[in-house]
Amino acid sequence: MLGNQAFARGAYEGGVEVAAGYPGTPSTEILEFLSEYREVHSRWCPNEKVAFEVAAGAAIGGKRALATMKHVGLNVASDALMTLAYTGVNAGFVCIVADDPGMHSSQNEQDSRNYAFFAKVPCLEPSSSAEALEFARLAFEISEEFDTPVLIRSTTRISHSRGVVIPGERKTIPVRPYAKCAPKYVMIPAYARSRRRELERRMERLRQWVEETPLNRMELRDPSIGVITGGVLYSYLREVAPSVSVLKLGVSHPLPLEKIRKFSQKVEKLLVLEELDPIWEREIKAAGIAVTGREIFPGIGEITPDIIVEALFPEKKRDYVTFDERLLPRPPVLCAGCPHRGVFKVLKDLGATVCGDIGCYTLGTLPPLSAMDTCICMGASISVAEGIKRAHPELPVVAVIGDSTFVHNGIPPLIDAVYNKTPIVVLILDNGTTAMTGGQEHPATGKTLSGEETVRLDFLALGKAIGVPRVEKINAYHLERLKNALHEAFEAPHPTLLVAEGLCQLKKKIRNSPLAIEDMYCLLCGLCASIGCPAIEKGETIRIAFERCAGCRVCATLCPFGAIEEVNA
């Protein structure tokens, strides 16, 4: 099973009944796989905070619940996490968060174990697909035993690798009764102070439990080197250095410090191998146990098997080929026919200051489009655009945001722009899906995770309700109309909401005929190639690859000589 499939199976076997999340690579498939089990109510939510709170409510109400998200999504949900750690949960509550060491598909690289320490909640860290299933199932029992939310930290290599698992049967868990208890669940200061003390008592019980749980285990072999590790790095270590002694941590927090102390006494040299932050290293050193970590293992980027070999055995001659050396470079590009391509060409030609957001349209940053100025986090395009406009009122400032991202976190900053009368252009790139993470539904597509028809969020009606003075929908491929609308918006003394509509080509391809360049008319000016379409090949001549062309006709609108025609014309 894929790691994410195993997480879903484990939650299913553990008796989960409500599951909520927001798609984000590398966590997305967990909820997609879970939605195949009809006993579980699974849903996409507008953002991770909503998903976390829906699952928390279900757990408080008495049903086992799961929330899924990637690491930056936990930032969004952290407000609820911090207080749910105080209240406790009633039925089991588990949050699976997938980190992305190496930033394969993320805007930053962060270590979610920090949240476990910060919120004072237990964190489990599986090292394989088999453990993904096992830990997801056990996490609900741990949650109920200690009346606490439980984090499970995955990483890209756990979520997106496959391994052998042995599925079990689903547990039938009776719904727990819900009893009104304001001192437990209503966190006004008077009640929160009492729950704060309860949180510390719970942590003491958890510290005793981690010393005994088989999720943390010693594997004594060669006593000359002992390594404390967990997650996918445990699997790498066992593969490249099978002779070393290992203390495998299945529980990232709290740490079994007494077990670590005993392990340190059984080996000559103690190392800690962890990805990203030196969280374990700091705690172990603070406990007075001598250990080596960051001195030999990097703290930036993904740790690979070859990095482990070079760190543990520097005397060994390098006789292997690294992952990067085996692959030809293949930089990401917007798909042929993508509705965003022409939009960025227009924005670049107009000299707009473009504040971008999280989505595949961040590829508008790269040459030859080179159209984007900023990209920080979900929804920040609008807020940052407001700030830049206040700093430089003379600039034509555009906030570019995808449809799913706008629903996620773009509505409050649009309200702010209206409220504070900031004359920016908010341009929603509506391609009818959450494209970057694989084409998931969201509230503006009119369908739920299970494919059920539902109310479709109307961006124009929403803009009018918020009070945006001017709202307009434009076909994303009608570049001249878009250019005129932007010119008009740049002169307006108020915010403008434009919706550039064009379906994602991975969701529904354009049905136009492919295009070709008529050599006798082409003067090799290169304007058609300036949009960076992967179907356009430029060498001594310029040609359109028939098999890649989607027939969007954006290149044809740019050609001043009429050299681009339909193949069947």
C-alpha positions in Angstrom: 0.0 0.0 0.0 0.9 3.6 -0.5 1.7 5.1 2.9 -1.3 7.4 2.7 -3.5 4.5 1.8 -2.2 2.7 4.8 -3.0 5.7 7.1 -6.5 5.6 5.7 -6.8 1.8 6.3 -5.5 2.1 9.8 -7.9 4.9 10.7 -10.7 2.8 9.2 -9.8 -0.3 11.2 -9.4 2.0 14.3 -13.1 2.8 14.1 -13.0 6.4 12.8 -16.4 7.7 11.8 -15.7 11.3 10.9 -12.7 12.5 8.8 -12.0 16.0 7.5 -9.2 17.8 5.8 -7.9 20.1 3.1 -5.9 18.7 0.2 -2.2 19.4 0.4 0.7 17.4 -0.9 1.9 15.0 0.5 -1.2 14.4 2.7 -4.0 14.5 0.1 -4.5 10.9 -0.7 -5.3 9.9 3.0 -8.8 11.4 2.8 -9.3 10.3 -0.8 -8.7 6.7 0.2 -10.7 7.0 3.4 -13.7 8.3 1.4 -13.9 4.9 -0.3 -15.1 3.5 3.1 -18.8 4.3 3.2 -18.9 3.7 7.0 -16.8 6.9 7.4 -18.2 10.4 6.8 -15.3 12.0 4.9 -15.2 15.6 3.7 -13.1 18.3 2.2 -13.3 21.6 4.1 -12.5 25.1 3.1 -9.3 25.1 5.1 -7.4 23.0 7.7 -8.7 25.0 10.7 -12.3 24.2 9.7 -11.3 20.5 9.2 -9.6 20.3 12.5 -12.5 21.8 14.3 -15.1 19.6 12.6 -13.2 16.6 13.6 -12.7 17.9 17.1 -16.4 18.5 17.5 -17.1 15.0 16.4 -14.7 13.6 19.0 -16.1 15.8 21.7 -19.6 14.6 20.7 -18.5 10.9 21.0 -17.3 9.6 17.6 -13.7 8.8 16.7 -12.5 11.5 14.3 -9.5 12.2 12.1 -8.1 15.4 10.6 -5.6 15.4 7.7 -3.3 18.1 6.4 0.2 19.0 5.3 2.7 20.8 7.6 1.8 24.3 6.5 -1.9 23.4 7.1 -1.1 22.7 10.7 -0.1 26.3 11.0 -3.6 27.2 10.0 -5.1 24.7 12.4 -2.8 25.4 15.3 -5.1 27.8 17.1 -7.6 25.0 17.6 -4.8 22.5 18.4 -3.4 24.5 21.3 -6.8 24.8 23.1 -8.0 21.2 22.3 -4.9 20.0 24.1 -6.4 21.7 27.2 -9.9 20.5 26.8 -9.3 16.9 25.9 -11.4 15.0 23.4 -13.9 12.4 24.8 -13.8 10.0 21.8 -10.4 9.5 20.0 -9.1 12.4 18.0 -6.1 12.0 15.6 -4.5 14.5 13.3 -2.2 13.2 10.6 0.2 15.9 9.4 2.6 15.3 6.5 5.9 17.2 6.5 7.8 17.8 3.3 11.6 17.7 3.9 13.4 19.0 0.8 10.3 21.1 -0.1 9.3 18.9 -3.1 5.9 20.7 -3.2 5.9 23.3 -0.4 6.8 26.9 0.2 8.8 26.2 3.3 10.4 23.3 5.2 9.2 22.9 8.8 9.2 20.2 11.4 5.7 19.4 12.8 7.2 17.8 15.9 7.6 21.3 17.2 3.8 21.5 17.5 3.7 18.4 19.7 6.2 19.9 22.1 4.5 23.3 21.9 1.0 22.0 22.4 2.1 19.2 24.9 0.4 16.4 22.9 1.8 13.0 22.0 3.2 12.5 18.5 3.7 9.2 16.7 6.1 8.8 13.8 5.8 5.6 11.6 8.7 4.4 9.6 6.9 2.3 6.9 3.5 1.7 5.3 2.9 -1.1 7.8 3.5 1.2 10.7 1.4 3.9 9.1 -1.5 1.5 9.3 -0.6 0.3 12.8 0.0 3.7 14.3 -3.2 5.2 12.8 -5.2 2.4 14.4 -3.4 2.7 17.8 -3.5 6.5 17.9 -7.3 6.4 18.6 -6.8 4.2 21.6 -3.9 6.4 22.9 -6.1 9.5 22.5 -8.9 8.0 24.5 -6.7 6.5 27.2 -5.1 9.9 27.9 -8.0 12.1 26.8 -5.8 14.0 24.4 -5.5 14.9 20.7 -2.7 12.8 19.1 -0.5 13.9 16.2 0.9 11.5 13.7 3.8 12.9 11.8 4.4 11.6 8.3 6.8 12.8 5.6 6.8 12.8 1.9 8.8 9.5 1.7 6.4 7.8 4.1 3.2 9.1 2.5 4.3 8.5 -1.1 6.3 5.2 -0.8 4.7 1.8 -0.9 5.2 -1.2 1.4 3.7 -4.5 2.4 0.9 -4.2 4.9 -1.5 -6.8 6.5 -5.0 -5.3 6.7 -7.2 -6.2 9.6 -10.8 -5.9 10.5 -12.6 -2.7 11.4 -13.4 -2.2 15.1 -17.0 -1.4 15.9 -16.7 1.4 18.5 -19.9 2.5 20.2 -20.6 6.2 20.2 -19.6 7.7 23.5 -22.2 9.6 25.3 -21.9 13.4 25.3 -22.4 15.2 28.5 -22.5 19.0 28.9 -19.4 19.9 30.9 -18.5 23.6 30.6 -15.4 23.4 32.9 -13.9 20.9 30.5 -14.9 22.3 27.1 -15.5 26.0 27.6 -12.1 27.7 27.8 -12.9 30.9 29.6 -9.9 31.8 31.8 -11.4 30.5 35.0 -11.8 27.0 33.5 -8.7 27.1 31.3 -6.5 27.5 34.4 -7.8 24.2 35.8 -7.3 22.5 32.4 -3.8 23.8 32.2 -2.9 21.9 35.4 -4.7 18.8 34.0 -2.5 19.1 30.9 0.6 18.8 33.0 -0.7 15.8 34.9 -1.5 14.2 31.6 2.0 14.8 30.4 3.4 13.1 33.5 1.3 10.0 32.7 2.5 10.1 29.1 6.2 10.3 30.1 5.7 7.1 32.1 3.9 5.5 29.2 6.6 6.2 26.6 9.1 4.4 28.7 7.1 1.2 28.5 5.4 1.3 25.1 6.7 -1.2 22.5 6.4 1.7 19.9 9.9 2.7 21.3 12.3 -0.2 21.1 16.0 -1.0 21.4 17.7 -3.1 18.7 21.1 -4.0 20.1 23.8 -5.1 17.6 27.3 -3.7 17.2 27.9 -1.7 20.5 30.4 0.7 18.9 27.7 2.9 17.4 24.2 3.5 18.7 21.7 5.6 16.8 18.5 7.1 18.1 16.2 7.6 15.1 12.6 7.2 13.8 10.4 7.7 10.8 11.6 6.9 7.4 15.2 7.5 8.6 15.0 4.3 10.6 14.2 2.4 7.4 17.1 4.0 5.6 19.5 3.3 8.5 18.5 -0.4 8.6 19.1 -0.6 4.9 22.5 1.1 4.7 23.9 0.3 8.1 22.3 -3.0 9.3 25.0 -3.7 11.9 24.6 -0.5 14.1 22.6 -0.6 17.3 19.3 1.4 17.1 16.8 2.9 19.5 13.8 3.3 17.3 11.4 6.1 18.5 7.9 5.4 17.3 6.8 8.2 19.7 8.4 11.5 18.8 7.0 13.2 21.9 7.3 12.9 24.8 10.7 11.3 24.7 11.5 8.1 26.7 14.5 9.8 28.4 15.2 6.9 30.8 15.2 4.4 27.9 17.5 6.7 26.0 19.8 6.9 29.1 19.9 3.0 29.3 20.6 2.8 25.6 23.5 5.3 25.8 25.1 3.0 28.5 25.1 0.1 26.1 26.9 1.7 23.2 30.3 3.4 22.9 29.2 6.3 20.6 25.7 7.7 20.7 24.2 9.5 17.7 20.8 11.0 17.0 19.5 10.9 13.4 16.5 13.2 12.8 15.2 15.1 9.8 15.0 18.9 9.9 15.1 20.4 13.5 17.4 19.0 16.2 14.4 18.5 18.6 15.4 15.2 20.1 19.1 16.3 20.2 18.2 19.3 22.3 16.0 17.3 24.7 18.6 14.6 25.1 21.4 17.0 25.8 19.2 18.9 28.2 18.8 15.7 30.1 22.6 15.5 30.5 23.1 12.7 28.0 26.1 13.1 25.7 25.0 12.7 22.1 26.1 13.7 18.6 23.7 14.9 16.0 24.0 18.1 13.9 27.7 17.8 13.9 27.5 15.0 11.3 23.9 15.0 10.0 22.5 18.0 8.1 19.5 20.1 9.4 18.5 21.5 6.0 16.8 19.4 3.3 15.9 15.8 3.0 18.3 13.2 4.5 18.8 10.4 2.0 20.5 7.0 2.4 23.7 8.2 0.8 23.9 11.1 3.3 23.6 8.6 6.2 26.4 6.4 4.7 28.8 9.4 4.3 28.1 10.6 7.8 28.5 7.3 9.6 31.3 5.9 7.5 33.3 8.8 6.0 36.2 6.5 5.4 34.2 4.4 2.8 34.9 5.1 -0.8 31.8 6.5 -2.6 30.9 3.8 -5.0 27.2 4.5 -5.6 25.2 6.9 -7.8 23.1 9.4 -6.0 19.4 10.0 -6.6 20.0 13.3 -8.3 22.7 11.9 -10.7 20.3 9.3 -12.1 17.7 11.8 -13.3 17.6 14.3 -16.1 16.4 17.7 -15.0 12.7 18.2 -15.8 11.6 21.6 -14.5 7.9 22.1 -13.9 5.8 24.1 -16.4 2.2 25.1 -16.8 0.4 22.4 -18.8 -0.3 23.0 -22.5 -3.6 24.8 -22.8 -3.5 25.9 -19.1 -5.9 28.9 -18.7 -3.4 30.7 -16.5 -0.7 31.1 -19.1 -2.3 33.9 -21.1 -3.3 35.7 -17.9 0.3 35.9 -16.8 1.4 37.0 -20.2 -1.1 39.9 -20.0 0.0 40.8 -16.5 3.6 40.8 -17.5 3.0 42.9 -20.6 1.0 45.5 -18.5 3.9 45.8 -16.1 1.7 44.8 -13.1 3.1 44.1 -9.7 1.7 40.6 -9.1 1.3 39.2 -5.6 0.9 35.4 -6.0 -0.6 32.7 -3.9 -0.2 28.9 -3.3 -1.1 26.8 -6.3 0.3 25.5 -9.7 0.0 29.1 -10.9 3.1 29.9 -8.9 4.8 28.6 -12.1 4.0 32.0 -13.5 7.1 33.1 -11.6 9.5 31.2 -13.9 10.8 32.3 -17.3 9.7 33.2 -19.9 6.5 34.4 -18.1 8.4 35.8 -15.1 5.3 37.6 -13.9 5.0 37.0 -10.2 6.5 39.3 -7.5 5.6 37.6 -4.2 4.3 34.3 -2.8 4.1 33.6 0.9 1.2 31.5 2.1 -2.5 30.7 1.4 -4.5 33.9 1.0 -1.5 36.2 1.4 -1.7 37.4 -2.1 -4.5 39.8 -1.3 -3.1 41.0 2.1 0.4 41.5 0.7 -1.0 43.3 -2.4 -2.8 45.7 0.0 0.5 46.4 1.8 2.5 47.0 -1.4 -0.3 49.3 -2.7 -0.1 51.3 0.6 3.6 51.6 0.3 3.5 52.5 -3.5 0.1 53.9 -4.5 1.4 54.5 -8.0 1.9 50.8 -8.8 -0.7 48.7 -10.6 -1.0 45.9 -8.0 -2.8 42.6 -8.7 -3.4 39.8 -6.3 -3.6 36.5 -8.2 -5.3 33.7 -6.3 -6.8 30.3 -7.3 -10.4 29.4 -6.7 -9.7 26.8 -4.0 -7.1 29.0 -2.4 -9.6 31.9 -2.4 -12.1 29.8 -0.5 -9.4 28.6 1.8 -8.1 31.9 3.1 -8.8 34.7 0.6 -12.2 35.9 1.7 -11.1 37.7 4.9 -8.4 39.7 3.2 -10.8 40.7 0.4 -13.2 42.0 3.1 -10.2 43.9 4.5 -9.5 45.4 1.1 -13.1 46.6 0.8 -13.3 47.8 4.4 -10.1 49.8 4.0 -10.8 51.0 0.5 -7.5 49.6 -0.9 -7.6 50.0 -4.7 -6.1 46.7 -5.7 -7.2 44.1 -8.3 -8.1 40.7 -6.9 -7.9 38.2 -9.8 -9.3 34.8 -9.1 -7.9 32.2 -11.4 -10.9 29.8 -11.5 -10.0 26.5 -13.1 -12.8 24.6 -11.4 -10.7 22.4 -9.1 -7.9 22.2 -6.5 -5.4 21.5 -9.3 -2.0 21.5 -7.6 -2.9 18.6 -5.4 -4.6 16.4 -8.0 -7.9 17.9 -8.8 -10.0 17.8 -5.6 -13.4 19.4 -5.2 -14.0 22.5 -3.1 -17.1 24.6 -2.2 -16.9 26.5 -5.5 -17.1 23.4 -7.7 -20.5 22.4 -6.5 -19.5 18.8 -5.5 -18.4 17.2 -2.3 -15.5 14.7 -1.7 -17.9 11.8 -2.4 -19.1 13.4 -5.7 -22.4 14.5 -4.3 -24.0 17.6 -5.9 -24.1 20.5 -3.4 -24.5 24.3 -3.3 -21.9 26.0 -5.4 -20.2 29.1 -4.1 -20.7 32.0 -6.5 -17.6 34.3 -6.5 -19.4 37.2 -8.1 -22.3 37.1 -5.7 -19.9 36.8 -2.8 -17.9 39.8 -4.0 -21.1 41.9 -4.3 -22.2 40.7 -0.8 -18.9 41.8 0.6 -19.3 45.2 -1.0 -16.7 45.0 -3.8 -17.7 48.0 -6.1 -16.9 46.2 -9.3 -17.0 42.4 -10.0 -16.6 40.8 -13.4 -16.2 37.3 -14.9 -13.9 36.9 -17.9 -13.0 33.9 -20.1 -9.3 33.3 -19.3 -8.5 32.8 -23.0 -10.0 36.1 -24.1 -6.8 38.1 -23.5 -7.9 41.4 -25.1 -10.9 41.5 -22.9 -8.8 40.7 -19.8 -6.3 43.4 -20.7 -9.1 46.0 -21.1 -10.6 45.0 -17.7 -7.3 45.3 -16.0 -6.6 48.7 -17.5 -10.0 49.9 -16.2 -9.4 48.4 -12.8 -5.9 50.1 -12.5 -7.6 53.5 -12.8 -10.3 52.7 -10.3 -10.2 54.3 -6.8 -11.5 51.1 -5.2 -10.8 47.4 -5.1 -11.9 45.3 -8.1 -12.7 41.6 -8.2 -12.1 39.8 -11.6 -12.7 36.1 -12.1 -10.7 34.6 -15.0 -12.6 31.4 -15.8 -11.0 28.4 -17.7 -11.1 24.7 -16.7 -7.9 22.9 -15.7 -6.6 20.9 -18.6 -6.1 17.9 -16.3 -9.7 18.0 -15.4 -11.3 18.7 -18.7 -9.4 19.3 -21.9 -10.3 21.9 -24.5 -12.0 20.3 -27.5 -10.5 22.7 -30.1 -8.4 21.4 -33.0 -4.6 21.4 -32.5 -2.6 24.3 -34.1 0.3 24.4 -36.5 2.7 27.1 -37.7 2.7 27.9 -41.4 6.4 28.3 -42.2 5.8 30.6 -45.1 4.2 33.3 -42.9 6.4 32.8 -39.8 9.2 35.3 -39.4 10.6 33.7 -36.2 9.8 36.7 -34.0 9.3 34.3 -31.1 6.2 36.0 -29.6 4.4 32.6 -29.6 7.2 31.1 -27.6 7.2 33.9 -25.1 4.4 32.2 -23.2 6.4 29.1 -22.4 3.9 26.6 -23.7 5.4 23.0 -23.6 3.8 22.4 -27.0 5.8 25.1 -28.7 9.4 24.0 -29.7 11.9 26.7 -30.6 15.1 25.9 -32.5 16.2 27.0 -35.9 12.5 27.0 -36.6 9.5 27.2 -34.4 7.0 24.4 -34.5 4.0 23.3 -32.4 4.1 19.6 -31.3 0.8 18.2 -32.5 0.6 15.6 -29.8 0.9 18.2 -27.0 -1.2 21.1 -28.3 -4.5 21.6 -26.5 -5.8 24.1 -29.1 -6.3 26.9 -26.6 -5.3 29.4 -29.3 -3.4 31.8 -26.9 -0.3 31.6 -29.1 -2.4 32.4 -32.2 -3.8 35.6 -30.6 -0.1 36.7 -30.1 1.1 36.0 -33.6 1.2 39.3 -35.5 1.5 37.6 -38.9 -1.4 35.1 -38.7 1.1 32.2 -39.1 -0.7 29.9 -36.6 -3.7 28.0 -37.9 -5.8 25.0 -36.9 -4.4 21.8 -38.3 -7.7 20.9 -40.0 -8.4 24.4 -41.2 
